[in-house]
Structure formats: C-alpha cells, structure tokens
Amino acid sequence: MSNLPVVSAYQAIRAFEKIGYRQVRQRGSHIRLRDETNPNHLPLTVPNHKTLKPGLLRKLIRDAGLSVDEFSELLN
C-alpha cells in the first residue's frame, strides 16, 4: 500500500467525480456526494477543508470502493 496523499476537499471531490459520484447537496461546510449508477458505492460526506485528515480520507476512499493507489491515480 502506498502512502496516502495530502489533498484538499476540492481535489478529493474531483477525484470521486471521475468514478461517477455527483454532488447532491451541501449544508454548511459539508458536501454530500452520491453515485446513483453504482449501488456498491456508499454516499460520501466530505468536509470542505483545506486539507483532509488521513483517517477521514482513508475512510472516504474505502467507502468509495477504491484502494489508495487507485485514488492516487484519479488525482492525476
């Protein structure tokens, strides 16, 4: 497993959008993403922060059904 990249909420959302997630709503600083085309993808709640903490980012990646390496490729 590779190291977890340091990313902003904006970068993470753009990466998740590449695999089919779409923003469905925002309340305060939390952005809700959902992939209605793939039922295996859980809904994601991404806080709109400058950088996402490693534990939260790892959970978002896992809930999206990705590995850290796959997520890193989506960032490029």
DSSP file (Angstrom, degrees, kcal/mol; ACC not computed):
  #  RESIDUE AA STRUCTURE BP1 BP2  ACC     N-H-->O    O-->H-N    N-H-->O    O-->H-N    TCO  KAPPA ALPHA  PHI   PSI    X-CA   Y-CA   Z-CA
    1    1 A M              0   0    0      0, 0.0     2,-0.1     0, 0.0     3,-0.1   0.000 360.0 360.0 360.0 135.6    0.0    0.0    0.0
    2    2 A S        -     0   0    0      1,-0.1    66,-0.1     3,-0.0     2,-0.1  -0.354 360.0 -79.2 -86.7 170.5    1.4    3.4   -0.9
    3    3 A N        -     0   0    0      1,-0.1    -1,-0.1    -2,-0.1     0, 0.0  -0.364  49.2-106.4 -68.3 147.8    1.4    6.5    1.3
    4    4 A L        -     0   0    0     -3,-0.1    -1,-0.1     1,-0.1     2,-0.1  -0.604  36.4-124.8 -75.3 128.6   -1.8    8.5    1.5
    5    5 A P        -     0   0    0      0, 0.0     2,-0.7     0, 0.0    -1,-0.1  -0.379  16.4-119.2 -72.6 154.5   -1.6   11.7   -0.5
    6    6 A V        +     0   0    0     -2,-0.1     2,-0.3    45,-0.1    47,-0.1  -0.859  48.7 165.6 -92.5 116.5   -2.3   15.1    1.2
    7    7 A V        -     0   0    0     -2,-0.7    45,-2.5    45,-0.3     2,-0.2  -0.908  34.3-122.6-133.8 158.2   -5.3   16.5   -0.6
    8    8 A S     >  -     0   0    0     -2,-0.3     4,-2.2    43,-0.3    43,-0.2  -0.461  37.2-105.3 -88.1 168.8   -7.9   19.3   -0.2
    9    9 A A  H  > S+     0   0    0     40,-1.9     4,-2.7     1,-0.2     5,-0.2   0.898 122.0  55.3 -60.7 -40.2  -11.6   18.7   -0.2
   10   10 A Y  H  > S+     0   0    0     39,-0.3     4,-2.2     1,-0.2    -1,-0.2   0.920 108.8  46.6 -60.1 -45.5  -11.8   20.1   -3.7
   11   11 A Q  H  > S+     0   0    0      1,-0.2     4,-1.9     2,-0.2    -1,-0.2   0.902 113.0  49.5 -65.2 -40.9   -9.2   17.7   -5.1
   12   12 A A  H  X S+     0   0    0     -4,-2.2     4,-2.5     2,-0.2    -2,-0.2   0.918 110.5  49.8 -64.8 -43.5  -10.9   14.7   -3.4
   13   13 A I  H  X S+     0   0    0     -4,-2.7     4,-2.2     1,-0.2    -2,-0.2   0.915 109.5  51.4 -62.9 -42.9  -14.3   15.6   -4.8
   14   14 A R  H  X S+     0   0    0     -4,-2.2     4,-1.0     1,-0.2    -1,-0.2   0.890 110.6  49.6 -61.3 -39.3  -12.9   16.0   -8.3
   15   15 A A  H >X S+     0   0    0     -4,-1.9     3,-0.5     1,-0.2     4,-0.5   0.922 111.4  47.9 -65.9 -43.8  -11.3   12.5   -8.0
   16   16 A F  H ><>S+     0   0    0     -4,-2.5     5,-1.9     1,-0.2     3,-1.0   0.832 105.5  59.4 -67.5 -30.9  -14.6   11.0   -6.8
   17   17 A E  H ><5S+     0   0    0     -4,-2.2     3,-1.3     1,-0.2    -1,-0.2   0.804  94.9  65.0 -65.9 -27.7  -16.5   12.6   -9.6
   18   18 A K  H <<5S+     0   0    0     -4,-1.0    -1,-0.2    -3,-0.5    -2,-0.2   0.751 103.3  46.8 -66.7 -23.3  -14.2   10.8  -12.1
   19   19 A I  T <<5S-     0   0    0     -3,-1.0    -1,-0.3    -4,-0.5    -2,-0.2   0.278 134.1 -82.5-103.8  11.4  -15.7    7.5  -10.9
   20   20 A G  T < 5S+     0   0    0     -3,-1.3    16,-0.3     1,-0.3    17,-0.3   0.361  80.9 137.4 113.7  -5.9  -19.3    8.6  -11.0
   21   21 A Y      < -     0   0    0     -5,-1.9     2,-0.3    14,-0.2    -1,-0.3  -0.445  30.4-167.6 -72.0 147.8  -20.0   10.5   -7.8
   22   22 A R  E     -A   34   0A   0     12,-2.1    12,-2.3    -2,-0.1     2,-0.4  -0.976  28.4-106.6-133.7 148.3  -22.0   13.7   -8.0
   23   23 A Q  E     +A   33   0A   0     -2,-0.3    10,-0.2    10,-0.2     3,-0.1  -0.612  36.3 173.9 -73.2 126.7  -22.7   16.5   -5.5
   24   24 A V  E     -     0   0A   0      8,-2.6     2,-0.3    -2,-0.4    -1,-0.2   0.701  60.1 -19.1-106.9 -26.7  -26.2   16.2   -4.3
   25   25 A R  E     -A   32   0A   0      7,-1.2     7,-2.9     2,-0.0    -1,-0.4  -0.983  48.5-143.8-168.7 166.7  -26.3   18.8   -1.6
   26   26 A Q  E     -A   31   0A   0     -2,-0.3     2,-0.4     5,-0.2     5,-0.2  -0.994  10.0-176.2-140.3 134.9  -24.2   21.0    0.7
   27   27 A R  E >   -A   30   0A   0      3,-2.3     3,-1.7    -2,-0.4     2,-0.3  -0.946  66.5 -45.8-132.3 112.4  -25.0   22.0    4.2
   28   28 A G  T 3  S-     0   0    0     -2,-0.4     0, 0.0     1,-0.2     0, 0.0  -0.512 123.6 -20.3  65.5-125.9  -22.6   24.4    5.9
   29   29 A S  T 3  S+     0   0    0     -2,-0.3    19,-4.2    -3,-0.1     2,-0.5   0.233 117.2  96.0-100.2  14.6  -19.1   23.1    5.2
   30   30 A H  E <   -AB  27  47A   0     -3,-1.7    -3,-2.3    17,-0.3     2,-0.5  -0.918  56.0-160.6-111.5 127.6  -20.1   19.5    4.4
   31   31 A I  E     -AB  26  46A   0     15,-3.0    15,-3.1    -2,-0.5     2,-0.5  -0.903   9.3-147.0-108.2 128.3  -20.6   18.4    0.8
   32   32 A R  E     -AB  25  45A   0     -7,-2.9    -8,-2.6    -2,-0.5    -7,-1.2  -0.832  14.6-169.7-100.1 128.5  -22.6   15.2    0.2
   33   33 A L  E     -AB  23  44A   0     11,-3.4    11,-2.2    -2,-0.5     2,-0.3  -0.898   4.9-179.3-116.4 145.9  -21.7   13.0   -2.8
   34   34 A R  E     -A   22   0A   0    -12,-2.3   -12,-2.1    -2,-0.4     2,-0.6  -0.998  21.0-152.6-144.7 143.0  -23.7   10.1   -4.2
   35   35 A D        +     0   0    0     -2,-0.3     3,-0.5     6,-0.3     6,-0.2  -0.914  15.2 177.0-114.4 101.3  -23.2    7.7   -7.0
   36   36 A E  S    S+     0   0    0     -2,-0.6    -1,-0.1   -16,-0.3   -15,-0.1   0.589  75.4  62.8 -82.2 -10.0  -26.6    6.6   -8.2
   37   37 A T  S    S+     0   0    0    -17,-0.3    -1,-0.2     1,-0.2   -16,-0.1   0.706 105.7  44.3 -86.3 -20.5  -25.2    4.4  -11.0
   38   38 A N    >   -     0   0    0     -3,-0.5     3,-1.5     1,-0.1    -1,-0.2  -0.931  61.5-166.6-129.2 107.7  -23.3    2.0   -8.7
   39   39 A P  T 3  S+     0   0    0      0, 0.0    -1,-0.1     0, 0.0    -3,-0.0   0.664  86.7  68.6 -68.5 -14.0  -25.1    0.7   -5.6
   40   40 A N  T 3  S+     0   0    0      2,-0.1     2,-0.6    24,-0.1    25,-0.0   0.683  82.6  86.3 -76.3 -17.0  -21.8   -0.6   -4.2
   41   41 A H  S <  S-     0   0    0     -3,-1.5    -6,-0.3    -6,-0.2    23,-0.2  -0.752  76.1-143.1 -86.3 120.9  -20.6    3.0   -3.7
   42   42 A L        -     0   0    0     21,-1.8    -2,-0.1    -2,-0.6     2,-0.1  -0.462  29.5 -92.8 -76.7 153.0  -21.7    4.4   -0.4
   43   43 A P        -     0   0    0      0, 0.0     2,-0.4     0, 0.0    -9,-0.2  -0.407  45.2-145.7 -62.0 144.4  -22.8    8.0   -0.1
   44   44 A L  E     -B   33   0A   0    -11,-2.2   -11,-3.4    -3,-0.1     2,-0.5  -0.920  12.9-158.6-117.9 140.4  -19.8   10.2    1.0
   45   45 A T  E     -B   32   0A   0     -2,-0.4   -13,-0.2   -13,-0.2    15,-0.0  -0.971  15.3-171.1-116.3 114.9  -19.8   13.3    3.2
   46   46 A V  E     -B   31   0A   0    -15,-3.1   -15,-3.0    -2,-0.5     2,-0.2  -0.920  18.1-135.9-110.7 120.8  -16.7   15.5    2.5
   47   47 A P  E     -B   30   0A   0      0, 0.0     2,-2.0     0, 0.0   -17,-0.3  -0.561  23.5-121.3 -72.7 138.8  -15.9   18.4    4.8
   48   48 A N        +     0   0    0    -19,-4.2     2,-0.3    -2,-0.2   -18,-0.1  -0.520  60.7 143.2 -83.5  75.9  -14.9   21.5    2.8
   49   49 A H        -     0   0    0     -2,-2.0   -40,-1.9     1,-0.1   -39,-0.3  -0.733  63.8-115.3-113.1 161.8  -11.5   21.9    4.4
   50   50 A K  S    S+     0   0    0     -2,-0.3     2,-0.4     1,-0.2   -40,-0.1   0.924 104.2  12.0 -61.7 -44.9   -8.1   23.0    3.0
   51   51 A T  S    S-     0   0    0    -43,-0.2     2,-0.4   -42,-0.1   -43,-0.3  -0.997  77.2-132.0-134.2 142.2   -6.6   19.5    3.8
   52   52 A L        -     0   0    0    -45,-2.5   -45,-0.3    -2,-0.4    -4,-0.0  -0.744  30.2-113.4 -91.4 137.7   -8.4   16.3    4.7
   53   53 A K     >  -     0   0    0     -2,-0.4     4,-2.6     1,-0.1     5,-0.2  -0.366  26.9-115.1 -68.6 149.5   -7.0   14.4    7.6
   54   54 A P  H  > S+     0   0    0      0, 0.0     4,-2.5     0, 0.0     5,-0.2   0.860 112.0  51.5 -57.1 -41.6   -5.5   11.0    6.8
   55   55 A G  H  > S+     0   0    0      2,-0.2     4,-1.8     1,-0.2     5,-0.1   0.914 113.0  44.9 -64.0 -42.8   -8.1    8.9    8.7
   56   56 A L  H  > S+     0   0    0      2,-0.2     4,-2.5    -3,-0.2    -1,-0.2   0.920 113.3  50.0 -66.5 -44.5  -11.0   10.6    7.1
   57   57 A L  H  X S+     0   0    0     -4,-2.6     4,-2.5     1,-0.2    -2,-0.2   0.913 109.6  51.4 -61.9 -42.2   -9.5   10.4    3.6
   58   58 A R  H  X S+     0   0    0     -4,-2.5     4,-2.3    -5,-0.2    -1,-0.2   0.895 110.8  49.0 -61.9 -39.6   -8.8    6.7    4.1
   59   59 A K  H  X S+     0   0    0     -4,-1.8     4,-2.8     2,-0.2    -2,-0.2   0.911 110.7  49.7 -66.6 -42.2  -12.4    6.1    5.1
   60   60 A L  H  X S+     0   0    0     -4,-2.5     4,-1.6     2,-0.2    -2,-0.2   0.917 111.7  48.8 -61.6 -42.9  -13.8    8.0    2.1
   61   61 A I  H  <>S+     0   0    0     -4,-2.5     5,-2.3     1,-0.2     4,-0.3   0.922 112.9  47.4 -62.6 -44.4  -11.5    6.0   -0.2
   62   62 A R  H ><5S+     0   0    0     -4,-2.3     3,-1.5     1,-0.2    -2,-0.2   0.911 110.3  51.8 -64.5 -43.1  -12.6    2.8    1.4
   63   63 A D  H 3<5S+     0   0    0     -4,-2.8   -21,-1.8     1,-0.3    -1,-0.2   0.797 106.5  55.0 -64.6 -28.0  -16.4    3.7    1.2
   64   64 A A  T 3<5S-     0   0    0     -4,-1.6    -1,-0.3    -5,-0.2    -2,-0.2   0.515 117.8-115.0 -81.8  -4.6  -15.9    4.6   -2.5
   65   65 A G  T < 5S+     0   0    0     -3,-1.5     2,-0.2    -4,-0.3    -3,-0.2   0.778  73.3 126.5  79.0  26.6  -14.6    1.0   -3.1
   66   66 A L      < -     0   0    0     -5,-2.3    -1,-0.3    -6,-0.1     2,-0.2  -0.717  55.4-129.2-113.0 162.6  -11.1    2.2   -4.0
   67   67 A S     >  -     0   0    0     -2,-0.2     4,-2.3    -3,-0.1     5,-0.2  -0.640  34.3-107.6 -97.7 168.0   -7.6    1.5   -2.9
   68   68 A V  H  > S+     0   0    0     -2,-0.2     4,-2.4     1,-0.2     5,-0.1   0.893 121.7  52.0 -62.4 -39.3   -5.1    4.2   -2.1
   69   69 A D  H  > S+     0   0    0      2,-0.2     4,-1.9     1,-0.2    -1,-0.2   0.913 109.4  48.7 -64.3 -42.6   -3.2    3.5   -5.3
   70   70 A E  H  > S+     0   0    0      1,-0.2     4,-1.6     2,-0.2    -2,-0.2   0.907 111.9  49.5 -63.6 -41.2   -6.4    3.8   -7.4
   71   71 A F  H  X S+     0   0    0     -4,-2.3     4,-1.2     1,-0.2    -2,-0.2   0.912 108.0  53.6 -63.8 -41.9   -7.3    7.1   -5.7
   72   72 A S  H  X S+     0   0    0     -4,-2.4     4,-0.6     1,-0.2     3,-0.3   0.878 106.9  52.3 -60.7 -38.1   -3.8    8.5   -6.3
   73   73 A E  H >< S+     0   0    0     -4,-1.9     3,-0.8     1,-0.2    -1,-0.2   0.868 104.8  55.9 -65.4 -35.9   -4.2    7.7  -10.0
   74   74 A L  H 3< S+     0   0    0     -4,-1.6    -1,-0.2     1,-0.2    -2,-0.2   0.780  98.7  62.3 -67.1 -25.7   -7.5    9.6  -10.1
   75   75 A L  H 3<        0   0    0     -4,-1.2    -1,-0.2    -3,-0.3    -2,-0.2   0.767 360.0 360.0 -70.5 -24.3   -5.8   12.7   -8.7
   76   76 A N    <<        0   0    0     -3,-0.8    -1,-0.2    -4,-0.6    -2,-0.2   0.457 360.0 360.0 -86.0 360.0   -3.5   12.9  -11.8
